[in-house]
Amino acid sequence: MNTLTAGGMLADYYKLTKPKVVATLVFTAIVGMLLALPPGILPWPLMGWATLGIALSAASGAAFNHLLDRHIDAQMQRTVQRPLPTGRLSARQTLLFAAMLAMLGFVVLATFVNALTAVLTLTALVGYAGFYTAFLKRATPQNIVIGGAAGAAPPLLGWTAMTGRVEAQGLLLFLIIFLWTPPHFWALAIARMEEYRRAGIPMLPVTHGVGYTCHQIVLYTLLLSAITLLPFAIGMSGLLYLTGAAVLDGIYLIKVIGLRADPQPQRCMAAFGYSVVYLLGLFGLLLADHMLL
């Protein structure tokens, strides 16, 4: 195998981990860790092992997603160039890679963090790869609502990694991402509706129409906006977070109400793109507020 081929294969394995998605998940996990600790207390070795274990598990979930969705990916424009549809990596190579990452992630968390975080992380991985990707995604238009629980786990995992306990504040961080997930993905699903239809995936706009999906996006965003105020209400954060969250919520509502009025692809992608900025902004504000207390 020449250097160019080896480099290309490494790049394809890297793509299997969905690095941008995993980076977002790991960021929320790190925020969960820091929020669980008193300001100024930074147990770097524990945080490092927890970050590594959660990152490995998230990367494993991404690789399993590539494996299980390879036939769907081959039918969709935005995914047709992924390593499996193009044949650059085989299903066997992907399975071994995903399993290795899952095993390493579990061992790291169980050995250097705590058993609770290891078990919860493995449960989230199985829920995402085995329950959502292999079953729910193809079975119900509520796939992303139910399956979103796995993707919402990282900040709770960060919390349990530092405390060894499931506590209300960690669950609130989980709830924020859980409610954020449907409007985030449904905006993309509207823009890619025909691709999902051809692939036989019953995403909400395919089964219930664009108007109904836009209505659900607005409702979920309203509920999400209310929930994002709870960290201030329970004394978990202060005025810095409250002010910033109110601004982020207001912008998000303006975008999804505009989407409901005119559900064109460019508005869908604008709402989808902003939702990522919104989530990162919320967790960044939570962290900044906590560090300044």
QUIMOHU-V529558 format. One record per pair of residues at least 12 apart in sequence whose ideal C-beta (glycine too) atoms are under 7 Angstrom apart, sorted by the first residue. I is the first residue (numbers start at 0). J is the second residue. If there is no record, write none. Layout:
BEGIN
i-><I,I>
j-><J,J>
END
This chain:
BEGIN
i-><11,11,11,12,14,14,15,15,15,15,15,15,16,16,16,17,20,21,21,21,21,23,23,24,24,25,25,25,25,25,26,26,27,27,27,27,28,28,28,28,28,28,29,29,30,30,30,30,30,31,31,31,31,31,31,31,31,32,32,32,32,32,33,33,34,34,34,35,35,35,35,35,36,38,38,38,45,48,48,48,49,49,49,49,51,52,52,52,52,52,53,53,53,55,55,55,55,56,56,56,56,58,59,59,59,59,59,60,60,60,62,62,62,62,63,63,63,64,64,65,65,65,66,66,66,66,66,67,67,67,68,69,69,69,71,71,72,74,74,75,75,76,77,101,104,105,105,108,112,113,113,115,115,116,116,116,119,119,119,120,123,123,126,126,127,127,127,130,131,131,136,137,139,140,140,140,140,140,143,143,143,144,147,147,147,148,150,150,151,151,151,151,152,154,154,154,154,155,155,155,155,158,168,171,171,174,175,175,175,178,178,178,178,179,179,179,181,182,182,182,182,182,183,183,185,185,185,185,186,186,186,186,186,186,187,187,188,188,188,189,189,189,189,189,190,190,190,192,192,203,209,213,213,213,214,216,216,217,217,217,220,220,220,224,224,227,227,227,228,228,230,236,236,236,237,237,239,239,239,239,240,240,240,243,243,244,244,247,247,247,250,251,251,254,254,254,255,258>
j-><82,87,88,96,81,82,61,62,65,82,93,96,58,61,62,61,61,54,57,58,61,275,279,57,153,50,53,54,57,153,279,282,153,154,176,282,50,53,153,154,156,157,50,157,154,157,282,285,286,153,154,155,156,157,158,169,172,46,49,157,160,161,286,289,168,285,289,157,158,161,162,169,161,289,290,292,112,107,111,112,112,116,157,160,107,104,107,108,112,120,120,153,156,100,103,104,107,101,104,120,124,100,97,100,101,104,124,124,127,128,93,96,97,100,97,128,132,128,132,81,83,93,83,90,93,94,97,128,132,133,132,83,84,90,198,200,84,197,198,194,198,194,191,124,120,117,121,120,160,160,163,159,163,156,159,160,152,156,159,156,149,152,148,149,146,149,150,146,146,149,200,200,201,201,202,203,206,207,180,181,184,181,177,180,181,177,176,180,173,176,177,180,173,169,172,173,176,169,170,172,173,172,235,229,230,226,226,227,281,219,222,223,226,223,274,278,219,216,219,220,255,274,271,274,203,212,215,216,216,258,267,270,271,274,267,271,202,203,204,204,209,212,262,267,264,267,268,204,205,215,262,258,259,262,259,255,258,255,256,259,251,252,255,248,252,244,248,281,241,244,285,285,288,289,288,292,284,287,288,291,284,285,288,280,284,281,284,277,280,281,273,273,277,269,270,273,270,270>
END
